[in-house]
Amino acid sequence: MVSFMSVSSYKVQVTSLLILGLLLEVACLEMVRIGDLRTSLVDLQDLLPASYFSSPFPLPSSLLLFWLPFAAAFFIYVVGVYQSYGHESRPSDRRLLGIILGIAVICRLTLLFSPPTLSDDIFRYVWDGKMQNQGINPYLYPPEAPEIANLRDEFHPGINNKHISTIYPPLTEMMFRLVDTIWHHPAVMKIFFTLCDLWIIVLILRMLRDRQLPSYRVLIYAWNPLVMIEFAGTGHNDTLALSLMLAALIAVTSRKTVSAMVYISLSFLSKFFAVVLLPEFYRVVRSIKPFWLIPAIIIVFYLPYIDAGSQLFHGLLVYGDKWRFNDSIFSMMVYMTGSLDYAKAIIAILFAGIILIRFVLPPAPYKTAYIIVGAYLLLTPTLQPWYMVWVIPFLCIFPNRAWILLTGLAPISYHVAIQFIQTGIWSETTWIRYVQYIPFYSLLIIDVIKDKIRQMNH
C-alpha cells in the first residue's frame, strides 16, 4: 500500500485530508451555531450600494446566512473529491478510508445538534408516530381534525399542511411509530434517519467493492454537505427508502433474487419511487415467479392501516395533484404548452420512454438506477433539495461534475423560505431556477460533448 507512493507524498495526502476534514467540521459547527437556518438572514441593504436595488431585474434584498458556511463546506468537499480522484490509481488505504469515514461520522454527529429548521417535515413524522401509539390510523385523520384535537402537543404547530392526512407509505409509518415509542421528540427521528444515512455509506462501500472501484469514492456521498444538512441536520426520511433500494440493487446484481424482492418491496413501502426499477430487475432475474413476493409483502404491510378505506391514498393524491416546486424541464413544458395537465402528460411520456429504453438495453442495474433517478429529478414537478440526495450514491460509481455541482446549488431553492417566514406567502422567484439550472445544464452538455469527442478519437 504505502510502498506504491513515497512516504512524504503519503504524509501530505493524509495531512491534507485531515485538514479538509477539520475545515468541513468547522463549517458544520457554524451551521449549528446559526441555529434557525430559515430566519437567520444577511441583509444586503447594509452591504451593497443603492444601484444594486435599482436594477430592472428582481434581485434579493436578503440572503440566508447558512448559505455562507454551506458554500464553504461545498468548496471543501469539491477539493476533497478531486484530491481523492488524484490517488485513484493507488490501492485503497485503510488509514485514508478511516479518515474519510471518521470525518463523515463526526460532521453528522455535529449536525444532529442543529434544530430541524430548513424543513418542518419532521414534525409530521413525530405526529404520525404519536397517533399510531395512541391507536389512531394516521391515514384517517389530518392533524387539524377536530376528532383528535385533544392530542395536540408542543410539536403540533410545526406541522405543515395540517389539513391533509399523511402521504407516507406503511413501512415509513411503522418506523415513525417505533421511533416515537423511544422518545416523542424530533431529535430521535433525526438520529434514526442519520443511522440509515450511515448504512447507505456502508452499502456504497459494498457497491464499490463489487465493481472493483476505489473505496475513496465513498467520499462523494459521505462528505457531501447536502447529504449532511438534509439528514443529520433536518432529519428527512429518504435515507430509509434509499438505503433499501441500494440493498435491493446489491442483491439483484449478486443474483440473490429473494433478498432483492424483499428489499425492493420494503423500499417501495418506504417511498414509492423504487417501483420504477422493477423492469430492470426482471431483466436480471428473467422469471416472473419471484415477483409474486412483492404484492404479498405490500398487502401484509398495508393491512394494519386498511380501515382508512378511501383515505389510504388521499394525502398522496393531493400531493401529486397540487405540489410544484423548483422544477426545471417541467417548468419549460408548462411554458410551452400553457397547461399543467399537458405538461404532466409530456413528462410522464418522457419518463416512461426512458424506462423503456433502459429495458431494451442489456441489463445494468446500477446504471439504469442512476439514469432513472436522474431523469426523475429533472422531469419532476417538485424538486425539493433533499430529493437530490437520491442520485449521489450513484455518482460514486458514475462520477459526473454537473450532478455534483447541482447538489451544491440545490439549497439555493430555500430562498423561498425568506418570504414565507416573513409574510406567509409561498412564492418562487425566477432567478432561483437560473442560478441552479443554467450552470448545471451547461456543464452537463459540455461534458457530454467532450465524452462523444473522446469516443470518436478512440
C-alpha positions in Angstrom: 0.0 0.0 0.0 2.3 2.7 1.2 5.1 1.2 -1.0 3.2 2.5 -4.0 3.9 6.1 -3.0 6.7 7.9 -1.3 6.5 8.3 2.4 6.5 12.1 2.0 3.6 12.2 -0.5 1.6 9.7 1.6 2.0 12.0 4.6 1.0 15.0 2.6 -2.1 13.2 1.4 -3.1 12.1 4.9 -2.4 15.6 6.3 -4.3 17.4 3.6 -7.3 15.1 4.0 -7.3 15.7 7.7 -7.1 19.5 7.2 -10.0 19.3 4.7 -12.0 17.2 7.2 -11.3 19.7 10.0 -12.5 22.6 7.9 -15.6 20.7 6.9 -16.3 20.2 10.6 -15.8 23.9 11.3 -18.4 24.7 8.6 -20.8 22.2 10.3 -20.2 23.8 13.7 -21.0 27.2 12.2 -24.3 25.9 10.8 -25.2 24.6 14.3 -24.2 28.0 15.8 -26.5 29.9 13.4 -29.5 28.0 14.9 -32.6 28.7 12.8 -31.4 28.4 9.3 -34.5 29.9 7.7 -34.7 33.1 9.7 -31.1 34.0 10.1 -30.5 36.4 7.2 -27.9 38.5 5.7 -29.4 42.0 4.9 -27.9 43.1 1.6 -29.1 46.7 2.1 -26.3 47.1 4.7 -23.7 45.6 2.4 -24.4 46.7 -1.2 -24.8 50.1 -2.9 -28.2 51.5 -3.8 -27.6 50.9 -7.5 -28.0 47.2 -6.8 -31.6 47.6 -5.8 -32.5 49.9 -8.8 -31.7 47.1 -11.2 -34.5 46.2 -13.6 -34.2 42.6 -12.6 -35.8 41.3 -9.4 -32.7 40.9 -7.1 -32.9 39.7 -3.5 -32.6 42.1 -0.6 -31.8 39.3 1.9 -29.9 36.0 1.7 -29.9 33.0 4.1 -27.0 33.2 6.4 -26.4 29.4 6.3 -25.5 29.7 2.7 -22.1 31.0 3.7 -20.9 28.0 5.7 -22.7 25.7 3.3 -20.8 27.2 0.4 -17.6 26.9 2.3 -18.4 23.2 3.1 -19.2 22.5 -0.5 -15.9 24.1 -1.7 -14.0 21.9 0.8 -16.0 18.9 -0.4 -15.1 19.5 -4.0 -11.4 19.8 -3.2 -11.7 16.6 -1.3 -13.4 14.9 -4.2 -10.7 16.0 -6.6 -7.9 15.1 -4.2 -9.3 11.6 -3.8 -9.5 11.2 -7.5 -5.9 12.2 -7.8 -4.9 9.0 -6.0 -7.3 6.5 -7.7 -4.5 4.6 -9.3 -3.2 3.6 -5.9 -4.6 0.8 -3.8 -7.2 1.7 -1.2 -5.5 2.5 2.1 -7.3 1.8 5.4 -6.0 4.9 7.1 -7.2 7.2 4.4 -10.6 5.5 4.2 -10.7 5.7 8.0 -10.2 9.5 7.9 -13.0 9.8 5.3 -15.4 7.8 7.3 -14.4 9.3 10.6 -14.9 12.9 9.4 -18.3 11.8 7.9 -19.5 10.5 11.2 -18.1 13.5 13.2 -19.9 16.0 10.9 -23.1 14.1 11.2 -22.9 14.0 15.0 -22.3 17.7 15.0 -25.3 18.5 12.8 -27.6 16.4 15.0 -27.4 19.4 17.4 -28.8 21.7 14.6 -32.5 22.4 15.0 -34.5 21.0 12.0 -35.5 24.4 10.7 -34.9 24.1 6.9 -38.0 21.9 6.7 -40.8 21.1 9.1 -41.5 17.6 7.7 -40.0 16.0 10.9 -42.9 17.4 13.0 -45.3 15.3 10.8 -43.1 12.2 11.5 -43.4 12.8 15.2 -47.2 13.4 15.0 -47.8 10.3 12.9 -45.7 8.2 15.3 -47.7 9.6 18.3 -51.1 8.9 16.6 -50.2 5.3 16.0 -49.1 4.8 19.6 -52.4 6.3 20.6 -54.2 3.7 18.4 -55.2 6.2 15.7 -54.7 5.5 12.0 -52.6 8.4 10.5 -54.3 8.0 7.1 -57.7 8.5 8.6 -57.4 12.0 10.2 -55.3 15.0 9.2 -53.6 16.8 12.1 -56.2 19.6 12.3 -59.1 17.1 12.5 -61.4 18.1 15.4 -61.7 14.4 16.4 -58.1 14.3 17.6 -57.8 18.0 18.8 -57.2 16.8 22.4 -54.0 15.1 21.3 -52.3 18.2 20.1 -48.9 18.9 21.8 -46.0 21.3 21.6 -44.9 19.9 18.2 -48.3 20.2 16.6 -47.9 23.9 15.5 -44.8 22.9 13.5 -46.7 20.5 11.2 -47.2 21.7 7.6 -50.4 21.1 5.6 -52.4 20.1 8.7 -55.5 19.8 6.5 -54.0 16.8 4.6 -53.7 13.3 6.0 -50.3 11.6 5.8 -48.7 10.8 2.4 -46.1 8.4 3.7 -46.2 4.6 2.9 -46.8 1.9 5.6 -43.1 1.0 6.4 -42.2 4.6 6.9 -45.2 5.0 9.2 -44.2 1.9 11.2 -40.8 3.4 11.6 -42.3 6.6 12.9 -44.3 4.6 15.4 -41.3 2.6 16.5 -39.0 5.6 17.0 -41.8 7.5 18.8 -42.0 4.7 21.4 -38.4 5.5 22.3 -39.0 9.2 22.8 -41.6 11.6 21.5 -39.2 14.1 20.1 -37.8 15.2 16.7 -34.3 14.5 17.9 -34.9 10.8 17.9 -36.3 10.9 14.4 -33.1 12.6 13.3 -30.9 10.0 14.9 -32.8 7.1 13.3 -32.6 8.5 9.8 -29.0 9.5 10.3 -28.3 5.9 11.2 -30.0 4.9 7.9 -27.7 7.5 6.2 -24.6 5.8 7.7 -26.0 2.5 6.4 -26.0 4.0 2.9 -22.3 4.7 3.3 -21.7 1.0 4.1 -23.8 -0.1 1.1 -21.8 2.3 -1.2 -18.6 0.7 0.0 -20.1 -2.7 -0.9 -21.1 -1.4 -4.3 -17.6 0.0 -5.0 -16.0 -3.3 -3.9 -18.3 -5.4 -6.1 -17.4 -3.2 -9.1 -13.7 -3.2 -8.1 -13.7 0.6 -7.8 -11.6 2.5 -5.3 -13.2 2.8 -1.9 -12.1 6.5 -1.7 -15.0 7.3 -4.0 -17.4 6.9 -1.0 -16.3 10.5 -0.1 -18.6 11.7 -2.9 -21.5 10.7 -0.7 -20.0 10.7 2.8 -18.7 14.3 2.7 -21.5 15.8 0.6 -22.8 18.8 2.6 -26.3 18.5 1.1 -26.5 14.9 2.5 -25.4 16.0 5.9 -27.7 19.0 6.2 -30.8 17.2 4.9 -30.5 14.2 7.1 -28.4 14.8 10.2 -29.4 18.5 10.2 -33.1 18.3 9.1 -34.0 14.7 9.6 -35.7 13.8 6.3 -36.8 10.2 6.0 -35.4 9.5 2.4 -32.5 7.6 3.9 -34.8 4.7 4.7 -36.1 4.1 1.2 -32.8 5.0 -0.5 -30.8 2.5 1.7 -33.3 -0.3 1.0 -33.2 0.5 -2.7 -29.4 0.3 -2.7 -29.6 -3.0 -0.8 -32.0 -4.3 -3.5 -29.6 -3.3 -6.2 -26.7 -5.1 -4.5 -28.9 -8.2 -4.0 -30.1 -8.4 -7.6 -26.6 -7.9 -9.0 -25.4 -10.7 -6.7 -28.2 -12.9 -8.0 -29.8 -13.1 -4.6 -33.3 -13.0 -6.0 -35.4 -13.4 -2.9 -33.5 -10.8 -1.0 -33.8 -8.4 -3.9 -37.5 -8.8 -4.0 -37.8 -8.2 -0.2 -35.6 -5.1 -0.3 -37.3 -3.5 -3.3 -40.7 -4.1 -1.7 -39.6 -2.5 1.5 -38.1 0.4 -0.4 -41.4 0.9 -2.2 -43.2 0.7 1.2 -40.9 3.5 2.5 -41.2 5.8 -0.5 -42.9 4.7 -3.7 -40.1 5.5 -6.2 -38.5 2.1 -6.2 -41.3 0.6 -8.4 -39.7 2.1 -11.5 -36.8 -0.3 -11.1 -38.9 -3.4 -11.5 -38.5 -3.7 -15.3 -34.7 -3.7 -14.8 -35.0 -6.3 -12.0 -37.0 -8.5 -14.4 -34.2 -8.2 -17.0 -31.8 -9.6 -14.5 -34.0 -12.3 -12.9 -35.6 -13.4 -16.1 -38.5 -15.0 -14.3 -41.8 -13.7 -13.1 -42.2 -16.1 -10.3 -40.1 -14.3 -7.6 -42.0 -11.1 -8.3 -45.1 -12.5 -6.6 -43.4 -11.8 -3.4 -43.8 -8.1 -4.0 -47.6 -7.8 -3.9 -47.7 -10.3 -1.0 -45.3 -8.1 1.1 -47.1 -4.9 0.2 -50.5 -6.3 1.2 -49.1 -7.5 4.6 -47.8 -4.0 5.3 -50.9 -2.2 4.3 -53.3 -4.5 6.3 -52.8 -2.7 9.6 -54.0 0.6 8.0 -56.8 -0.8 5.8 -59.5 0.7 8.0 -58.7 4.1 6.5 -60.5 2.9 3.4 -60.6 5.6 0.6 -58.5 7.9 2.8 -55.5 5.5 2.5 -54.1 7.3 -0.6 -55.9 10.7 -0.2 -52.8 12.6 1.0 -50.6 11.2 -1.7 -53.1 12.0 -4.4 -53.4 15.6 -3.2 -49.6 15.9 -3.2 -49.3 14.6 -6.7 -52.0 16.9 -8.0 -51.2 20.2 -6.2 -47.4 20.2 -5.4 -45.0 22.0 -7.6 -41.6 23.5 -6.6 -38.2 24.2 -8.1 -38.8 22.2 -11.3 -36.6 22.6 -14.4 -37.8 20.7 -17.5 -41.4 20.6 -16.2 -41.4 24.4 -16.0 -40.4 24.6 -19.6 -43.2 22.2 -20.6 -45.7 24.4 -18.7 -44.4 27.4 -20.5 -44.5 25.8 -23.9 -48.0 24.2 -23.5 -49.6 26.7 -21.2 -51.2 23.8 -19.3 -50.2 21.9 -16.2 -52.1 18.8 -17.4 -50.4 18.8 -20.8 -47.0 19.3 -19.1 -47.6 16.4 -16.8 -48.6 14.2 -19.7 -45.5 15.1 -21.6 -43.1 14.4 -18.7 -44.9 11.1 -18.0 -44.4 10.0 -21.6 -40.7 11.1 -21.5 -40.1 9.2 -18.2 -41.8 6.1 -19.5 -39.8 6.3 -22.6 -36.5 6.4 -20.7 -37.6 3.4 -18.7 -38.5 1.6 -21.9 -35.1 2.4 -23.5 -33.3 1.0 -20.5 -35.5 -2.1 -20.6 -34.4 -3.0 -24.2 -30.7 -2.4 -23.5 -28.6 -5.1 -21.8 -29.2 -5.3 -18.1 -27.1 -2.9 -16.0 -28.9 -2.3 -12.7 -26.7 0.4 -11.2 -26.5 2.4 -14.4 -30.2 2.0 -15.0 -31.0 3.2 -11.5 -28.6 6.2 -11.9 -30.3 7.2 -15.2 -33.8 6.7 -14.0 -33.2 8.6 -10.7 -31.5 11.4 -12.7 -34.4 11.6 -15.2 -36.9 11.7 -12.4 -35.1 14.6 -10.7 -35.0 16.6 -14.0 -38.6 15.9 -15.0 -40.5 16.0 -11.7 -42.8 19.0 -11.0 -41.4 19.0 -7.4 -37.7 19.0 -6.7 -37.1 19.6 -3.1 -33.4 20.0 -2.2 -33.3 16.7 -0.3 -34.6 14.8 -3.4 -31.2 15.4 -5.0 -29.6 13.1 -2.5 -31.1 10.1 -4.3 -28.6 10.5 -7.2 -25.5 11.0 -5.1 -24.7 7.3 -4.2 -24.6 6.6 -8.0 -22.1 9.4 -8.5 -19.6 7.3 -6.5 -19.8 4.8 -9.4 -20.6 7.2 -12.3 -18.8 10.4 -11.4 -20.4 13.5 -13.0 -19.3 17.0 -12.4 -22.6 18.6 -13.4 -24.6 16.5 -10.9 -22.1 17.1 -8.1 -22.4 20.9 -8.9 -26.2 20.7 -8.7 -26.0 19.1 -5.2 -24.2 22.3 -4.1 -26.6 24.6 -5.9 -29.9 22.9 -4.8 -30.1 24.6 -1.3 -30.4 28.0 -3.1 -34.1 27.0 -3.6 -34.5 27.5 0.2 -34.6 31.2 -0.6 -38.4 30.9 -0.9 -38.4 30.4 2.8 -37.4 34.0 3.5 -40.6 35.4 2.1 -42.7 32.6 3.5 -41.4 33.1 7.1 -41.8 36.9 6.8 -45.2 37.1 5.0 -46.7 33.6 5.0 -46.7 33.7 1.2 -45.1 30.9 -0.7 -43.8 32.3 -4.0 -40.8 31.3 -6.1 -38.6 33.8 -8.0 -37.2 33.0 -11.4 -33.6 33.8 -10.7 -33.5 30.8 -8.3 -34.0 28.4 -11.2 -31.5 30.2 -13.4 -28.8 30.1 -10.7 -29.3 26.4 -10.3 -30.0 25.0 -13.7 -28.0 27.2 -16.2 -24.7 26.1 -14.7 -25.9 22.5 -14.3 -27.2 22.0 -17.8 -24.3 24.0 -19.3 -21.7 21.7 -17.6 -23.8 18.6 -18.4 -23.9 19.4 -22.1 -20.2 20.3 -22.2 -19.2 17.0 -20.6 -21.5 15.0 -22.9 -19.9 16.7 -25.9 -16.4 16.0 -24.5 -17.2 12.3 -24.0 -18.5 12.0 -27.6 -15.4 13.6 -29.0 -13.2 11.4 -26.8 -15.1 8.3 -28.0 -14.7 9.3 -31.7 -11.0 9.9 -31.3 -10.6 6.3 -29.9 
